[in-house]
Amino acid sequence: MTAIDRTAYPRPGARLSREEMGARYDLTEAEIAFVRASARTDTSRLLLAVSLKTRRTFGFFPAPGDMHAGIVAHVGAQLELATPDAPGDHLRLTSTLYRHHAAVRAHLRVTPYGEVAERLLTETILKAAETMSDPADLINRAIEALQSASIDLPAFSTLDRLAGRLRAEVHGRMFGRVAEHLAGDDATALDALLTRPPDSATTPFNRLKQAPGPATPTTIRLWVERLEWLGGMIDPDLALQGIAHTKLRQFAAEAAAMEVSDLTDVMQPGRRHTLLLALLRQARMRCRDELVEMMLRRIRRTQALAKEQLETLRDQHRDIEEALIGVFGQVLETAQAQDADDAFGSRVRALLSGQGGVDALAAQCETVSAWHRDNDLPLLWPIHARHRALLFRLVDLLDIRSATQDRSLLDAWAVVSAHQHARRPDVRADIDLGFSSQRWRSFVVRRRPDIVFDRRALEVCVFIHLVDALQTGDLYVVGAENFADYRAQLLPWAECELRLPAYCAALGIPERGEGFAAMLKAELTQVATEVDTGLPDNTELSIGEDGTPHLRQMPTTSPPAGLAHFEQEVRARMPERHLLDILKHAEHWSRYTRHFGPPSGADPKLAQAVQRYLFTVFGYGCNLGPNQTARHASGIATAQALRRINAQHINADKLESA
C-alpha cells in the first residue's frame, strides 16, 4: 500500500497553528446564515458547521472521531455554542449526520463518490499511467480530478487499490506490445544478455550497466568501442515505440537497479524484455551524451587556454607598451617646444631614430596592438591543433542535425570535414558565415570580392559554433538524451491551444498577448509608483549622481554580553547524541525515509524497512560500507541486503528529496 504521507490526500488529525485554524475554519456570514437556517438545535448547528468546514477543507467528510478537538471548539466559538466534553463521541451519536452531509453537498454543489466518479477516476488514471509510474503520482492525479469535478474523495485505500490495479493494467499492455514487436531471435538475444559467455568474466547485462567512467582523451577508445558494441545490438526504439519517454526512463532505472538474478526471476517475458530494452536505449543515449560532453569540454578548454595565453602576452608586452608611451610623450614635448613645422619634423625623426628607428617602433606597435581588444582568436589554432583529430573523430561518430531551417552551420561543417586533411592555407567554397559574429567573419575571410577563407580559422570557428549550437538546442544529436531534439518533447500546438484557457485561468493571466502585455505594464507601473512614493522616506537607499542605486551598509551589531557564557552553558547541558540516534530522531519527526523505495515507485516490501534504511544511510554516509555496518545491525540486515538497498532503493535524487 502506498504511504498516505507521500500523496496529497488530506489528513484531518494534524495540529494547526492559530493562523492556519483561522484561515481554514473561520465561518463567513453566508455560512453562518446557512447553518442557522438549516439546523434548529445547538447540537445540530455545531455538527452542520463542522461538516461544512471540514468538507470544504478536506474534500470529504472525515469521521467525527478523526477530527481534532480544536476544530470543533473553534467552530463552536464562532456560533457561540458550548463545545461538548467529548466532541467526537457526541457528534458520532448524532442521528442527523448523513442528512447534514446531504445539505452540505447541496450547499457546496458537490456530489458523493459513486459510479460516475469511479468512471472518471478510471479514465484519469489510465491516461496518467501512460506517462507516470509512481502510485503516489497517480493518486494525486486522481485527487485533482475529483476536486475539479466537485466530487467527494473516497477512502484512501480505495484510491490506492484503483491506482495499483490500473497501473498494472497499463504496464501489462505495454509489455504485451513489446512482446508482439520482438521477433524470436531478438528475444533470444535479449535473454543472452543475462548469461555469462565462456570467454568473459561478467555478463553483458553487467557490462551494459557499467560505463567506462568520464570520457577523456585517454578513455575515448573505450567509449568508442562501447558505442559500437551497443550499436551492434537490437534497435530498442522499434520495439519501444509508443511508450512515453518518462516511462522508458523509469523502466531503465528499474532495470539498472536490478541484478541478473532479479531479472531471471521475472516470469513475464514481456516485462523482462521491456526492462532490458529500456536499459539498452538509455545506455546508448548516455554514451552519445558523454561523447558530446567530452567535445564540449575540449572546445571550452581550448578557449580558456587561449584567453590565458592572451593575458600572458599582455603581461609580456607591458614593457613595450610603456616604452612606446614614453616615445609618444617625447614627441608631445617636442611639439610643445617647436613652433616651426620643419624643425619639429626633423626633431621627431631624430627622436624616432634614437629609439630604434621607425621600422622597429612600427613592429613593436603592431605586436602590442595585435593582442588588444580581447583578440584571442589567433591563439586558438595552436591549441586546437593538438586535439583536432580527436574532435573530428567525435563528430564523425555522431549524427548531428539542425533543429531549425538554418543549415548554414552544417554546410560549413561539411566543407571543414572535406578539407580536414588539406595542407593549403586557403579554402575556396560557397559558405554562409551568418551563424558567426562580425569579429569571426573578419578573422576567417581573407580576401574580397573573390572570397577566400583561412582554412585553420574556419575550422576553429565552425567547431566553436558547433558546440554552442548543441548547447542552445539549435543542433541536436540523433539518439542522444541531453542533446536530443527538444521539439520531440513538445506538445502539438493544437493541444496547447486546447489547454491554454485552463492554464491561463489557473495562473490568473490573460490568454492573448495584448492583454498580457497590458497587465505587465500596469503591474510594473504600480510598482514603480510605490517605489517612487516611498523613496523620500527610505533611509537605506540612495541614488548617486550617475543614477546608480546604492544600499546603505547596515552597521554591525556587537554580540550581547554573556553570549559566550550562554553558548558554553547550553553545550554543557546538551546531552551527547550518537549519529544513529540523530538519524532515528530526524526520521521520527520528518519521516525522510518515505522518499526511499524501489525504482518502480511502489512502496518497499522490506521487513523493518525504516530500520534498514537508517542503517543504510548511516553505513554509506559514514563510509563504513555494507560489511562493516552489517556487524552493528545483526538481526536487522545483512551486508548483501544493505548493498541491494543502496543500489535499488536510494539514489542521489531521493537523497536530495529527503
Secondary structure in CASP SS format (residue, H / E / C, confidence):
PFRMAT SS
TARGET T0000
AUTHOR 0000-0000-0000
METHOD secondary structure of the structure
MODEL  1
M C 1.00
T C 1.00
A C 1.00
I H 1.00
D H 1.00
R H 1.00
T C 1.00
A C 1.00
Y C 1.00
P C 1.00
R C 1.00
P C 1.00
G C 1.00
A C 1.00
R C 1.00
L C 1.00
S C 1.00
R H 1.00
E H 1.00
E H 1.00
M H 1.00
G H 1.00
A H 1.00
R H 1.00
Y H 1.00
D C 1.00
L C 1.00
T C 1.00
E H 1.00
A H 1.00
E H 1.00
I H 1.00
A H 1.00
F H 1.00
V H 1.00
R H 1.00
A H 1.00
S H 1.00
A C 1.00
R C 1.00
T C 1.00
D H 1.00
T H 1.00
S H 1.00
R H 1.00
L H 1.00
L H 1.00
L H 1.00
A H 1.00
V H 1.00
S H 1.00
L H 1.00
K H 1.00
T H 1.00
R H 1.00
R H 1.00
T H 1.00
F H 1.00
G C 1.00
F C 1.00
F C 1.00
P C 1.00
A C 1.00
P H 1.00
G H 1.00
D H 1.00
M C 1.00
H C 1.00
A H 1.00
G H 1.00
I H 1.00
V H 1.00
A H 1.00
H H 1.00
V H 1.00
G H 1.00
A H 1.00
Q H 1.00
L C 1.00
E C 1.00
L C 1.00
A C 1.00
T C 1.00
P C 1.00
D C 1.00
A C 1.00
P H 1.00
G H 1.00
D H 1.00
H H 1.00
L H 1.00
R H 1.00
L C 1.00
T C 1.00
S C 1.00
T C 1.00
L H 1.00
Y H 1.00
R H 1.00
H H 1.00
H H 1.00
A H 1.00
A H 1.00
V H 1.00
R H 1.00
A H 1.00
H H 1.00
L H 1.00
R C 1.00
V C 1.00
T E 1.00
P C 1.00
Y C 1.00
G C 1.00
E H 1.00
V H 1.00
A H 1.00
E H 1.00
R H 1.00
L H 1.00
L H 1.00
T H 1.00
E H 1.00
T H 1.00
I H 1.00
L H 1.00
K H 1.00
A H 1.00
A C 1.00
E C 1.00
T C 1.00
M C 1.00
S C 1.00
D C 1.00
P H 1.00
A H 1.00
D H 1.00
L H 1.00
I H 1.00
N H 1.00
R H 1.00
A H 1.00
I H 1.00
E H 1.00
A H 1.00
L H 1.00
Q H 1.00
S H 1.00
A C 1.00
S C 1.00
I E 1.00
D C 1.00
L C 1.00
P C 1.00
A C 1.00
F H 1.00
S H 1.00
T H 1.00
L H 1.00
D H 1.00
R H 1.00
L H 1.00
A H 1.00
G H 1.00
R H 1.00
L H 1.00
R H 1.00
A H 1.00
E H 1.00
V H 1.00
H H 1.00
G H 1.00
R H 1.00
M H 1.00
F H 1.00
G H 1.00
R H 1.00
V H 1.00
A H 1.00
E H 1.00
H H 1.00
L C 1.00
A C 1.00
G H 1.00
D H 1.00
D H 1.00
A H 1.00
T H 1.00
A H 1.00
L H 1.00
D H 1.00
A H 1.00
L C 1.00
L C 1.00
T C 1.00
R C 1.00
P C 1.00
P C 1.00
D C 1.00
S C 1.00
A C 1.00
T C 1.00
T C 1.00
P H 1.00
F H 1.00
N H 1.00
R H 1.00
L H 1.00
K H 1.00
Q C 1.00
A C 1.00
P C 1.00
G C 1.00
P C 1.00
A C 1.00
T C 1.00
P C 1.00
T C 1.00
T C 1.00
I H 1.00
R H 1.00
L H 1.00
W H 1.00
V H 1.00
E H 1.00
R H 1.00
L H 1.00
E H 1.00
W H 1.00
L H 1.00
G H 1.00
G C 1.00
M C 1.00
I C 1.00
D C 1.00
P H 1.00
D H 1.00
L H 1.00
A H 1.00
L C 1.00
Q C 1.00
G C 1.00
I C 1.00
A C 1.00
H H 1.00
T H 1.00
K H 1.00
L H 1.00
R H 1.00
Q H 1.00
F H 1.00
A H 1.00
A H 1.00
E H 1.00
A H 1.00
A H 1.00
A C 1.00
M C 1.00
E C 1.00
V H 1.00
S H 1.00
D H 1.00
L H 1.00
T H 1.00
D C 1.00
V C 1.00
M C 1.00
Q C 1.00
P H 1.00
G H 1.00
R H 1.00
R H 1.00
H H 1.00
T H 1.00
L H 1.00
L H 1.00
L H 1.00
A H 1.00
L H 1.00
L H 1.00
R H 1.00
Q H 1.00
A H 1.00
R H 1.00
M H 1.00
R H 1.00
C H 1.00
R H 1.00
D H 1.00
E H 1.00
L H 1.00
V H 1.00
E H 1.00
M H 1.00
M H 1.00
L H 1.00
R H 1.00
R H 1.00
I H 1.00
R H 1.00
R H 1.00
T H 1.00
Q H 1.00
A H 1.00
L H 1.00
A H 1.00
K H 1.00
E H 1.00
Q H 1.00
L H 1.00
E H 1.00
T H 1.00
L H 1.00
R H 1.00
D H 1.00
Q H 1.00
H C 1.00
R H 1.00
D H 1.00
I H 1.00
E H 1.00
E H 1.00
A H 1.00
L H 1.00
I H 1.00
G H 1.00
V H 1.00
F H 1.00
G H 1.00
Q H 1.00
V H 1.00
L H 1.00
E H 1.00
T H 1.00
A H 1.00
Q H 1.00
A H 1.00
Q C 1.00
D C 1.00
A C 1.00
D H 1.00
D H 1.00
A H 1.00
F H 1.00
G H 1.00
S H 1.00
R H 1.00
V H 1.00
R H 1.00
A H 1.00
L H 1.00
L H 1.00
S H 1.00
G H 1.00
Q C 1.00
G C 1.00
G C 1.00
V H 1.00
D H 1.00
A H 1.00
L H 1.00
A H 1.00
A H 1.00
Q H 1.00
C H 1.00
E H 1.00
T H 1.00
V H 1.00
S H 1.00
A C 1.00
W C 1.00
H C 1.00
R C 1.00
D C 1.00
N C 1.00
D C 1.00
L H 1.00
P H 1.00
L H 1.00
L H 1.00
W H 1.00
P H 1.00
I H 1.00
H H 1.00
A H 1.00
R C 1.00
H C 1.00
R H 1.00
A H 1.00
L H 1.00
L H 1.00
F H 1.00
R H 1.00
L H 1.00
V H 1.00
D H 1.00
L H 1.00
L C 1.00
D C 1.00
I E 1.00
R E 1.00
S E 1.00
A C 1.00
T C 1.00
Q C 1.00
D C 1.00
R C 1.00
S H 1.00
L H 1.00
L H 1.00
D H 1.00
A H 1.00
W H 1.00
A H 1.00
V H 1.00
V H 1.00
S H 1.00
A H 1.00
H C 1.00
Q C 1.00
H C 1.00
A C 1.00
R C 1.00
R C 1.00
P C 1.00
D E 1.00
V E 1.00
R C 1.00
A C 1.00
D C 1.00
I C 1.00
D C 1.00
L C 1.00
G C 1.00
F C 1.00
S C 1.00
S C 1.00
Q H 1.00
R H 1.00
W H 1.00
R H 1.00
S H 1.00
F H 1.00
V H 1.00
V E 1.00
R E 1.00
R E 1.00
R C 1.00
P C 1.00
D C 1.00
I C 1.00
V E 1.00
F E 1.00
D E 1.00
R H 1.00
R H 1.00
A H 1.00
L H 1.00
E H 1.00
V H 1.00
C H 1.00
V H 1.00
F H 1.00
I H 1.00
H H 1.00
L H 1.00
V H 1.00
D H 1.00
A H 1.00
L H 1.00
Q H 1.00
T H 1.00
G C 1.00
D C 1.00
L E 1.00
Y E 1.00
V E 1.00
V C 1.00
G C 1.00
A C 1.00
E C 1.00
N C 1.00
F C 1.00
A C 1.00
D C 1.00
Y H 1.00
R H 1.00
A H 1.00
Q H 1.00
L C 1.00
L C 1.00
P C 1.00
W H 1.00
A H 1.00
E H 1.00
C H 1.00
E H 1.00
L H 1.00
R H 1.00
L H 1.00
P H 1.00
A H 1.00
Y H 1.00
C H 1.00
A H 1.00
A H 1.00
L H 1.00
G C 1.00
I C 1.00
P C 1.00
E C 1.00
R C 1.00
G H 1.00
E H 1.00
G H 1.00
F H 1.00
A H 1.00
A H 1.00
M H 1.00
L H 1.00
K H 1.00
A H 1.00
E H 1.00
L H 1.00
T H 1.00
Q H 1.00
V H 1.00
A H 1.00
T H 1.00
E H 1.00
V H 1.00
D H 1.00
T H 1.00
G H 1.00
L C 1.00
P C 1.00
D C 1.00
N C 1.00
T C 1.00
E C 1.00
L E 1.00
S E 1.00
I E 1.00
G C 1.00
E C 1.00
D C 1.00
G C 1.00
T C 1.00
P E 1.00
H E 1.00
L E 1.00
R C 1.00
Q C 1.00
M C 1.00
P C 1.00
T C 1.00
T C 1.00
S C 1.00
P C 1.00
P C 1.00
A C 1.00
G C 1.00
L H 1.00
A H 1.00
H H 1.00
F H 1.00
E H 1.00
Q H 1.00
E H 1.00
V H 1.00
R H 1.00
A H 1.00
R H 1.00
M C 1.00
P C 1.00
E C 1.00
R C 1.00
H C 1.00
L H 1.00
L H 1.00
D H 1.00
I H 1.00
L H 1.00
K H 1.00
H H 1.00
A H 1.00
E H 1.00
H H 1.00
W H 1.00
S H 1.00
R C 1.00
Y H 1.00
T H 1.00
R H 1.00
H H 1.00
F C 1.00
G C 1.00
P C 1.00
P C 1.00
S C 1.00
G C 1.00
A C 1.00
D C 1.00
P C 1.00
K C 1.00
L C 1.00
A C 1.00
Q C 1.00
A H 1.00
V H 1.00
Q H 1.00
R H 1.00
Y H 1.00
L H 1.00
F H 1.00
T H 1.00
V H 1.00
F H 1.00
G H 1.00
Y H 1.00
G H 1.00
C C 1.00
N C 1.00
L C 1.00
G H 1.00
P H 1.00
N H 1.00
Q H 1.00
T H 1.00
A H 1.00
R H 1.00
H C 1.00
A C 1.00
S C 1.00
G C 1.00
I C 1.00
A C 1.00
T C 1.00
A H 1.00
Q H 1.00
A H 1.00
L H 1.00
R H 1.00
R H 1.00
I H 1.00
N H 1.00
A H 1.00
Q H 1.00
H C 1.00
I C 1.00
N C 1.00
A H 1.00
D H 1.00
K H 1.00
L H 1.00
E H 1.00
S H 1.00
A C 1.00
END
